[in-house]
Amino acid sequence: MSKNISEEIQELALQNYRIAVPIFLCLCILGVMANAVVIVALISTKVRTPTVTIISSLTLSDMWTSCVVAASLVYNSYIPMYYPDIYFDPCLSLAMELFRTGGLITGTLHLLIISIHHYIGITKPYYRREYTIQTLFACLLAWIMPFLFLTILASSFSNQGFRNCWEPNNFYQTRVFRLSVSALIVLIFVIIIFCYVRMVSSRIYLLRQQRKKFQSRSASNKTKSDNRTVYTTVLICSSFFIGWAPATIQFAITCYHCSFIKVNTIQDYKLLFYFSCLQLTFMMGKTLMNPLIYSFRIPEVDRELVKLHKKISTLFSRITR
């Protein structure tokens, strides 16, 4: 790369980061606030079911992702670009990237847990569904295992990872690691799709059976409840899939030795920058969309949000008098 092209790319990056980073920081803050409202609603409700437990943990995962993305944007992108004299700790930068990767895996595992929970509840309606403690334990594993595994992995390679954070050819940047993480996420989504295909086929079979028999009101209500559950979870899974798909693709193809990451021309830089903005937009869109899905599709959240809105309105009216 010539010196002139390098200087042009640097100047273009300064202009782009000045606009893009504050915008995405605002989206991250909005994502944290929106999911915090859902958390408050879930804590306020007296219902303690496996579904509420999983949704609560999944919402915390969205908040965690927004916080890590915001911190990574500031520390890994904005500060090195505009304040090069400030000391840059590569180990902290690596830790943030591992936290973001772990958050991606954690969120995907939560979707797997909720799909298995709904699969058992719909395909085996007489199975004991009130196993909140087991569900809580599964959610804790979904939080602990990815971060524990990535931390151990980052500490296992000699002259790499946390042992030598300055090494550019770090294990985190290798093609094998990135493709392995991407393949794991794809595998989890394949299992999730399998669960929901089985659920839909089971629902079709049950509906056919019910048409042949007299259907009681309680059975009809249960059918509507199960259908609502399936539709809601499909919406949540779809938002995760659409939101994380660009990020997973970029994660897989921007390894250290991948040709996609080599910025030799201004066009190469623009392509990489615009794709990064696209995947961040999808990711933040997913983070903002999920609270809307929870509030409109989950009765417990909807009721508590209505109560919370009434309390805030009453308080505001008293203050403004």
N, C-alpha and C positions, 0 to 999 in steps of 0.2 A: 504494500500500500504506500503510495507516495505521501510526502509530507503535506502537500496541499489538500489532498482528499481527507487525510486524517484531521486536519484543522477544520475543514468544512463539516465533517461529521461531528466533531466536538462542538462546534458552534450550533449546529442543528439540534444536537442533543440538549444543549443548554436551553434553547428556545422551547423544545418539546416538553422537557421536564418541568419547566416553569409553569406550564399550563396543565399538564396531565397529572402530576403528582398531587397538587391541591384538590383537584376534582375527585380523584380516587380516594384521597384521605377523607373527604366529606362523605363519600358513599360508604366508606368503612364505618365512620361514626354513625351514620344513619342506620346501617346494618346492626351495629351493637345496640343502639337505642330501640329499634323495632323488636329485636329478639329479646331484649331485657323486659319489654312490656309483656311479651308472651310468657317469660319466666315468672314474672310477678303474678300473672293470671293463673298460671299452673300451680304456683305455691299457694295462692289464695283459695283455690278450689279444695274441697274436702275429699274429692274423689281420688283414691289411690289405686290405680289399676296398672297393669303392665303397659298398656298403651300410653297412659299419661307419663309413666316413668321413662319410656323410650323417647317420647316427644320432648320431654324436659331435657334429657341428656343430649338429644340431637340438636335442640335449640342452643344449648351451651356450646356444642361443637361449632355451630355457625358463628356464635359470638367470638369464640377462640380464633376461628379462621380470620374473621374481620380484624381482630386485634393484631394477629401475627402479620397479616398482609400490610396493615398500616405501619407497623414497626419496621418491616422489611423495606417498604417503600422509602421510609425516611432514612434508615441507617444504611441500607445497601445501595440506594439509588440517589436520593436527594443530597445527603451530606457529602458523599465523595465527589459529587459533581460540582457543588457550589462552595463547599468548605474543605478543600483538599488538605489544608494544614491541620485539620483535626485528626487525631490518631484513629486509625481504622483497625479494629481488632478482627482478623479473619475468623477466629474461633467463634466469636459472637455472631458473625455473619453466617457461618456454617450452621450454628445452632438454630438460627431463625429459619434457615432453609429446611432443616430437619423437622422443626416444629410445624412448618407449613405442610411438608410432605406427610408427617404423622397425622396432622389434622385431616388431610384428604382421605387417608386410609381409615381413620376413626369414623368420619362421617359415612363412608361407604359401608363400614361394618355395622353401623347403626341401622342403615337401610336393610341390610341382610337380617339383622335381628328382628326388625319389625315385620319383614316379609315372612320370616319363619313363624313368628307369633301369629300373624293373621292366617297363614297357611294351616297351622294346627287348629286354630279356632274355627275355621270354616270347613275344612275337610274332615275334621274330627270334632263335631259340635258337642259331643258328650265328654270330651276330654276336659280335665280340670284346668280352667283358664286362669284362675286366680293364683298365679305363681309370681307375685310381684318381687319377692326376694331373689328368686332365680333370675328374673329379668334384670334386676338391679345389678346382680353379680356379673351377668353377661355384658351390661353396659360398662361396668368398671373395667372388665377385661378389654373391651373395645377401646377404652381410653388408655389403659396402661401398656398393653402389648406392643402397639406400633411404636410408641415413643421409647419404650425399653429396648426393643429390638434395634431401632435406628441408633440409639445411644451406644449400645454394645457394639454394633457394627462400626460406628465412627471411631471407636476406641480400640478396634481389633487389628487394624492394618498398620504395619510399621512404616514410619515416614509418611503417613497419610492421615486424613481425618483429624481428630483432636490431637494426635501425636505430632503432626506437622501441618498446621492450618495454612501455612504459606505455600504449600505445594499446589501448583495450578492443576496438575493432573490428579486431582483428588478422587477418591472412590465415588463421591457424590456426583462427579462429572462424567463418570464412565458410562459407556453405552450399555454395558451389561446391567448395571444397577438401575438405570432409568427404564430400560425395557422391562426389567423384572418387576419394578413397581407398577408400571403401566399394565403389564400382563396380569398382575394380581388384581388390580382394580377391574379390569375387563372380566376376569374370571368371577369375581364377586357379583358383578352385574349380570352375568350369564346365569348364575344360580338364582339371583333375584327374579329374573325374567322367567326362569323355569317354575319358581314357586307361584308366580302370578298366573302363568298359563295353566298350571294345575288347578289353581283356585277358580279361574274363570270356567274351566271345563267342569269342575265340581258344581259350580253355581248353576250352570246350564242343566246338568243332570238332575239336581235337586228341584229346579223349577219344573222340569218335565214330570217328575214324580208327583209334585204338588198339584199339577193340573189334573192328574188322574184321580186325586183324592179330594176330599173336602178339606179346604184350607182354613184353619182357625185364625182368629184375629191375632193371637199371640205369635203364631207361625208367620203370618204375613208381616207383622212388625219386625220380627227377627230377620226375615228376608230383606226388608228395606234397610235395616241396620247393617247387615252384612254387606249389602251392595254399596251403601254409603262408605263403609270402611274400605272396601276395595278401591272405589273411585278416588277417595282421599289419598290413600297410600300410593296409588298410581300417579296422581298429581305430584306428590312429594318426590317420588322416585324420578319422574320425568324432569322436574326442576333440577334435581341433582345431576342427572345425566347430561342435560343440556348445559347446565352451569359449569360442570367440571370437565366436559369433553374437550373443549379447546385447551384448557390448562393441562390436561393429561397428554394431549398430542404435543403441545409445546415442550412439556417436560421430557417426553420420549425423544424428540428430534433435536434438542439443543444441548446435547452432550458435548464434552470437550473436543472429541475427535470427529463430531458430526459436521458435515459440510454446511449445514443450514446455519450454524452459529458463526461461521467465518464471515466477518464484515469487511469486505475488500473494496466495496463501492458504496456510494450514497444510496443507491437503489437497494443494496443488501441491508443497510441500516434501516431504511424506511420500512422494508418488508418485515424485519424482525420487530421493530418498534410498534408498527400497526397491529401485528399479530399479538404482541404482548398486551396492547391496549384492548384488543378484542377479547382475549381470554380473561382479563381482569373485569371487563364489563359484564361478561356472562357470569363470572363468579359472584360479583357483587349483586347482579340481578337476581341470581338464585338466592342469595342471602336476604334480599329484601322481599322476594316473592314468597318464601316459606312462611313468614309470619302472617301474610294475608291468607294463605291456604289454611293455616291453623285456625285463624279467627273465623273464617267463613265455613269451614268444613268440620271442625271439632266442637261439639256442643259445649263441653266443659270450658274451653277457652273462650268461646263466644259469650257465654253467660257471664263469666268473670270480667271480660272486657267491657260488657254493657254496664256492669256494676261499677267498674273503675271509672268509666266515662261519666256516669251519673255523679260519683263522688267528686271528681275533678270539676265538673260543671257547677255543682253546688258550692264548692270552695271558691271557685272563680267568681261566681255571682255574689257571694258574701264579701269578697275583697273589693269588688268594683262598686259596691253600694256606697 
